Amino acid sequence: MVIGGPRVHDDTIHLADYDEAWPRQYAEEAARLRAALGPAAVGVEHVGSTSVPGLAAKQVIDIVVVVADSSNEASYVPAFEAAGYVLRIREPAWFEHRLFKGPGVAVNVHVFSAGCPEIAQMTAFRDHLRTHPADRELYERTKRELAARRWHYVENYANAKSDVVADIMERAMPRS
């Protein structure tokens, strides 16, 4: 559930060429998150397109923060809020996912519970794109084609990429 309702975009999506500053921005944000959460942060990972060298992306740093139990908001939300982060999305039906927007740099902080399979999916996708140029190019081409369209909600753009993401995931996490 989007807190405050979904935000209307009603425009195309701006993709920027890869920026060498993104890893530094991630590192600074990760340090701020670790300092705010202390031992409650079981893990912190840079995910999404800004984590893949050479890949065009929306200029938003995506970070996964792993906590013991993301449904136990009392154990971590106050620390996020004290550090200036704002809870924007609560999705109990999807791995108890929470999404925070950060202060300063454009950032999406995704919070999941330790052991959540979505963490492995996100990091496998990132790692695969980092090491497989053909799939990175396929993904970027798809993103650019879709980004040129007008989208009422940014989430619709994200959902439109799902077929190519699933195709790449088949190669990133082959079934045994």
N, C-alpha and C positions, 0 to 999 in steps of 0.2 A: 504494500500500500504506500503510495506516495503521500508523504505528510504535507498537507496543504493542497493536495491535488496535483495532477500532472501540469507541467509548464508547457504552454504552447510555444512551438518553435516557428512553424509556418515559413520555412525558408530552406535553402540548400544547406548542405553541411560543408563547412570550411575545413579542408585538410591541408596541413602544412607539410612541407618536405621534412625529413628527419632533421632534428636539431640536436647537435652535440651537447647542448645544455640540459637535455632531459635527464640523463643519468645523474647529473649533479643535483638537479631539482628534486629528483626522487631521493637521493641520499640525504639531502637536507630535511625533507619532509619525514623520511623514515626515522631520522635522529630525533626530530620533534615528537613523533608518535611514541617512540621507545621511551623517551624521557617522561612523557605525559603518563604513559600506561605502566611503566616499570615492568615488574614480572608478570603482569596480566597479559602483556603482549608475548604470546608463545612463539609467534613468528611474524615476520614482515617481509613481503615480497613485492617487487616491481613487476607488474603484469600489464597487459594491454599493448597497444601498438607503440606507445612511446618507449617500451622496454625492448624493442627489436631494432637494432641498428640498421639504418637504411630504409626503414618503412615509414611512409607518410602516415600522419595521424592527426586526429583532432588534438589541439594543444591542451590536453588534460592528462595529467599523470594519474594512472590507475595503480592503486596500491591495495594489496590484500593484507589485512591484519588478522592473525589467528589468535583467538582467545579460547579459554577453556570451554565456555558455553555462551554462545552469542545470544541465546534467548534470555540469559541472566543480565539484562541491561544494567541493573544496579551495580554490577561488578566492573563496568568499564565506561558506561556513558558519561557519568559525572567527570571522569578524567578527560574524556574527549572534549566535553563542553568547556571545561576549565582551560583547555588549550586552544579554544576558539573554533572547534569543529561543530557543525550543526547536523543533526540527524535529519535526513531527507526521505529515506525509504526504509520501511520495515516490511519484510517479506517472510512471515513465519512459515508459509507453505513451501518456500524454496530454500531449503537448508538453513532456515532461521537467519537468512541474510539481512544485514543492515548496511546502509550506505550513508556515509557522511560526506559533506562538502567541507573543504578546509579553508582556513584564512589565508589570504595572500595568493600564492600560486594556485592556479586552477587544478584541483585534485579531486578525485573520487576515491574515497577510502571504503573498501568493501570489507565487512567483518563477517567471518565465518568461525564456526567451532572447530577445535582441533579434530583432525580425522575426517573432515568433510571432503567428500570426493570431488567437489567442484574446485577445490584448491589444486588438486593434482591435474585436473583438466586444464585449468588456466595456465599453470606453469608448463605443462607438456606442450600446449599450443605455442606459448612463447618460445620455449626451447627448440621446438621443431622449426618455427619460422626463422629463428636465428641461424640454423644450420642447413636449411633447405631453400636455396635461392629461388627455385622454380615455384614452390608453394608460396613463398613470400611475395613474389611477383604476381601470382594468381590472386592472392588476397588483396594486394594493393590495387590491381586493376579492377577488381570487383568493387572495392571501396570507392575508388574514383568514379566509376560508372554510377553507382548508387548515390554518391554525395552530390552529383550534379542535379539530381532530382529535388523537387521541393517536398519537404516532410513537415507534416503538422506537428508531430512529436519526434524528438531525437530517438526515442525508443523504437519507433517504426523503422528508422534507418538501421538501427542495430539488429532488429529482427529480420530485416530483409537480407542480411548477410548470413543468416543461419544455415542455408544450404551449402554454401562454400565452406563455412567453418566446419560443418559436419563432415564434408568430404575430406578436408585437411586433417581433421581429428582421426579419421579412419587410418591415416598414415602415421599420425603422431602417436597414437595409442593402439597399435594393432592388437587384435584379439588373439589370445593364445590358444 
